[in-house]
Amino acid sequence: MTRWGIAILFSILLTACNQLSFTSTPIDDGFEHLLWVGDDQLLTGPLDMQTLLLIELSGDSQTTRMHRSVSPRFTLSTNLNKDEFYQSINSGSMDFVFVQAFSIQRNFSDDEFEKNAETWIDFIRSQGKEVVIFYPWFSAVDSQEDMERLDRLVHEIAWQENLTMVPVGPAWMASQEQRPHLKLHSSDGIHPSAAGVYLSACVFYASITGESPLDNPVYTSIGFDNPDEIIKLDGDTIQFLQRIAWETVNEYLQKDEFKVIIKR
């Protein structure tokens, strides 16, 4: 083969590699695959495994598989780097992609958030996957102005793009209003405590299954401060967190303005 022939062949192969999808051709293997995309908040608990535990104890875990793609730059508020995203995940058939809306960084404008979010959403949809927004909790030091701005941005993009939203942040705010002394944050005021992980997982459980987390028999959780320690929460706290999660999801359902239950 001539030098030019080799060069042309190499160019074709390189182009093909650059166009590879992060998933292979979907194959129905009988499982529902959920991909969690976000920063290190996904690794505190870990949140996806706590959610899976709730699903498992409800008797529905045999058809659910969790996958993670974690990076400080993997939120809707940050610019999408497709190469980094390709390298961070295993190929496979993903049914739903949960993307964290924002991280601790607040140095983006409204226009930047909208532009970056639309890039993420368009890219994931181009792979034939359904996008779900993970609306996370706020840090303990966020100002009221920051919380109102982020709340508006998340709701606007969910409305404009007709996306399902998992309202973890609103559930945290409802919990803090009713029981301000219940510590949902870890000692750094950013990551979740065991109670914070549990509440977040209950909201995810409700959004994924469409069922109430009330009376779920899981009483344990893991927080950020002691990731190797399984913490058993007391019954009153468990019932309160389950109720707050379900009331938050139900409030959205009753208003019927935003989707909060994923398609099954």
Secondary structure, 3 states (H helix, E strand, C coil): CCHHHHHHHHHHHHHHHHCCCCCCCCCCCCCEEEEEEECHHHHCCCHHHHHHHHHHHCCCHHHEEEEEEECCCCCCCCCCCHHHHHHHCCCCCCCEEEEECCCCCCCCCHHHHHHHHHHHHHHHHHCCCEEEEEECCCCCCCCHHHHHHHHHHHHHHHHHCCCEEEEHHHHHHHHHHHCCCCCCECCCCCCECHHHHHHHHHHHHHHHHCCCCCCCCCCEECCCCCCCCCEECCHHHHHHHHHHHHHHHHHHHHHCCCECCCCC
